[in-house]
């Protein structure tokens, strides 16, 4: 996992720069974090077994990290067995799932903006 070799940036953002990627352009233009700012830092914290730091840095990013970990456990056996994940989720009320995920992401963005910029 790439996040394990990264050192979480103390600023709470910018860890992705260790991969040779440029700084967040949104941050430079808006003066605050974009909706996904802090995800790489959060993944690095979580990969280094620092879940509280990961959660405090970007709550939705930590949720995405947990989903990614779950997917690495659940998906390979499902593929081998030929289980359709679409069939497993066809009864989900997708409108509410998407609304909940987008709401959580926006709430986490507001939180990240608050802890980074201060308002």
N, C-alpha and C positions, 0 to 999 in steps of 0.2 A: 504494500500500500504506500503510495507516494507521500501521503500525509505524515507517515512515520519518520521520514528522513528530513522533513522540514522542521525548522525551529519556529514556534509560534512568535509572531512579532508582538512586542509589548504594547504597541499602539492599538492592537485589536484589529488592525487591517494591514494589508500590505504583504502578508506572508507569501502570496502568489508571486511576488517579485523575485523570490529565490529561485523560481522556475524560469527566469528570464523574461517574464511578462512585464508589460509597462504598468505604472501606477494607474489607479482607477481614474479615468477621465472625468467621470461624473463627480467624484470627490473634488477634483481640481476646479471644475466649473461651478458646482453648486455650493461648495464649502462644507459639504457633509457627505455621509456615506450613501451609496446606491443601495437598492434593495438586497443585493447579495454581498455587499461589503462585509467582510469578516467570516465568510463561509470557509475559506481556506485556512484561516487562523483557527477557527473552531474545529475543523477536521484535524488539524495538527495537534491541538490540545487534547482532543478525544483520542487520537491515535497514541498519544503519550500517556494515556490513562489518567487524564486530568478532566474528568467529566464536569465538575463544578465550574472550572474555568471555561470550559467549552460552552456550557449552558449560559453562564453569565455574559460571555462575549457575544453570542448570536444564537438566541434560543431556537429559531427556525433552522438555522444551519446545523445545530446539534440534532434536531429531529431528522433532517435529511441524512446526516451521518448514520443515525440509528437505522433508518430505512435502507441505506446502502449496505450496512452490515447484515441486516435481516435478508436482503435480497441475495447476498452471497451464500447464505445458508439454505434458503427456500428454493431459489430458482434452479440450481443444478439438478436436484432430485426430481423436480417437476418436469424438467426437460427430458431427463432420462426415462421417466415413467410415462411421458406423453400426456401429462395433465395440462389441460387448457386453463391458463390463469384467467382468460376472458370469461370462461364458464363459471369460474369461482366468484367472479365479481359482477356478473350480469345482474344480480338482484340488488346491487348497491344503488342507492339513490345518488347518482353521480352529480346532480346539480348541487346537492348539499355537501357532498365530499369536496367538490371544487370550491364552492363558496367558503367552506371551513378552512381549506388549505390556503386560499388566497387571503382570507381574513387573518389567519395566523401569520402569514408571511408579512402582510402589511403592519400588523401589530409589532412583530419582531423588528421590522424596519424602523418604526417609530421609536421603539426602545433603543435600537442601535444609534439612531440619530441623537436621542437624548443623552446617552452615555458618552457619545463621541463629541458632540457639539455643545450640549448643555441646555437645549430648550426643546 
